[in-house]
Amino acid sequence: MNAAEAFLLAMLVIYALPWLVWRLGRTDGWAPLVVVQIVGGILLGPGVLGVAWPDVYGAIFTPATIGSLNGIAMWAVMMFVWVAGIELDIVEAWRRRAETGVTAGLALAVPLLAGSAAALLMLQAPGWRGPLGADWQVVLGIGMACAVTALPILVLFLERLDILREPLGQRVLRYASLDDVAIWGVLALILLDWDRVGRQGAFLIGFVPAALAVRWLMARVKPADRWPISLMWLAACGFGGDWAGLHFMVGAFLSGMVLDARLFDQAAMDRFRGFVLLALMPVFFLSTGLRTQWGMGGWTVFAAAGLLLVASVGGKLAGVGLAGRLLGWAKGEGLTIGWLLQTKALIMIIFANILLDRQIITADTFTALLLMALGSTMLTMPMVRGRIARALQRKSGPLPHREEAGIREPV
């Protein structure tokens, strides 16, 4: 096949196979389409299809095709999280900064400690630490992998639950966005990349005046000019975020977060997000899986994955639950938010891949983390769908004394 034929065949596989499995298998109750697409990418990648049928893998996913898919995937996820950033009310986020800081901090710290404790237990046996990794790097890396929330997956789930623009959805986005920034700072520490830490500080300092200038400009140009200017701003922030070591997705989210949603037509924004989700995001989900390299180490790996899943899920629920007690949330809110923040698959896979590439962890450790991330993500929708649906059915309006605090009725 020539390059065009190989690329189009790969696109056919990317769109067709996961959709058929999702539709014919009726997996939506426990594995939404996005999860099927991620798992499909892993199975179609070099670690499974490449080992079982290397000729088939080599014919479909040529180096040129994978390069093209990665470019589409990068721009797709940047646009998707950019829209999510626009829909996050930055004024409200600043007004709730104390509550957001407490919740995001506990939602990150408690599962980080639980995951680190699990890592210490794993290190009692050989085979988990990579040849170039120190014990503290492995412990902190595994702990952070247990604590992270995948922002793109979270946005998808919030949209599916019809709460993306609701107060609850906005709160969850605020918590997750802070934790997404933190993970790349921790990664710089794990890699002992002090130059990257300096770049991150420079990016965040320079971002403030640049964002103010863009907000000023966007309020004064014609509506037809706002979309192209905002896409230029998106590309610039993505570049700056990646240059700083914060990852291009963090830059993309920040670029949208500082824009005023009132400057965009809501119907046009909905159509744009729908197009990105339908036409481009499947490429991102599949290409992420295609980048995974993993090996199986027997039942020990599955036992480690189970231990990490307990630490991750339990730590997140405990951390958010503690925040709810400290902040006086309504009964049940902490549990719902804790489950919503369990989405891990994409960011965790990228994070763990970097640790594996740097030989800080082994392939078996990566496999255990991968299984933990998929399990955690697959638990989210089944655990929250019924709770939110029941809350929406019985909701008759927020209680007066809680409306001022930005807290909804129990969910």
DAZINOR-V114621 format. One record per pair of residues at least 12 apart in sequence whose ideal C-beta (glycine too) atoms are under 6 Angstrom apart, sorted by the first residue. I is the first residue (numbers start at 1). J is the second residue. Records with the same first field share a line. If there is no record, write none. Layout:
I: J, J
This chain:
3: 64
6: 62, 65
7: 65, 68
9: 60
10: 60, 61, 65
14: 282, 283, 286
15: 282
17: 40
18: 36, 37, 40
21: 36
22: 36
30: 382
31: 378
32: 381
34: 156, 285
35: 377, 378
37: 282, 285, 286
38: 285, 289, 345
41: 286, 288, 289, 290
42: 289, 292
45: 289, 290, 292
47: 292, 293, 294
69: 283, 287
70: 287
72: 283
73: 283, 284, 287
76: 280, 281, 283, 284
77: 152, 284
78: 238, 252
79: 276
80: 152, 276, 281
81: 151, 152, 249, 252, 253
82: 234, 252, 255, 256
83: 273
84: 155
85: 253, 256, 257
86: 256, 259, 261
87: 261
88: 173, 257
90: 257
93: 174
99: 327
100: 174
102: 323
103: 175, 323
104: 175, 178, 179
106: 319, 322, 323
107: 175, 319, 320, 341
108: 147, 179, 182
110: 315, 318, 319
111: 146, 147, 312, 315, 316
112: 143, 147
114: 311, 315
115: 142, 143, 146, 311
116: 139, 143
118: 307, 308, 311
119: 139, 142
120: 139
122: 304
127: 364
128: 365
130: 359, 360, 361, 362
131: 359
132: 359
133: 360
137: 190, 360
140: 190
141: 190, 355, 360
144: 183, 186
145: 348, 351, 352, 369
146: 308, 311, 312
148: 183, 344, 347, 348
149: 176, 179, 341, 343
150: 343, 344, 345, 346, 347
151: 176, 180
152: 346
153: 343, 345, 346
154: 176, 343
161: 388
167: 408
168: 408
172: 337, 340
177: 253
180: 250
181: 250
184: 246, 247
188: 245
196: 245
199: 244, 245
200: 244, 245, 246
203: 240, 244
211: 258
214: 233
218: 263
226: 263
233: 255
234: 252, 255
237: 251, 254, 255
238: 251, 252
288: 346, 349
294: 363, 366, 367
295: 363
297: 364
301: 364, 367, 368
304: 368
305: 368, 371, 372
308: 368, 372
309: 372, 375
312: 372, 376
313: 376
316: 338, 341, 342
317: 338
320: 334, 337, 338
321: 334
329: 407
330: 407, 410
331: 410
332: 410, 411
333: 411
336: 384, 387, 411
339: 380, 383, 384
340: 384
342: 376, 380
343: 377, 380
344: 373, 376, 377
345: 373, 374, 377
348: 373
352: 366, 369
387: 411
388: 411
391: 411
395: 409
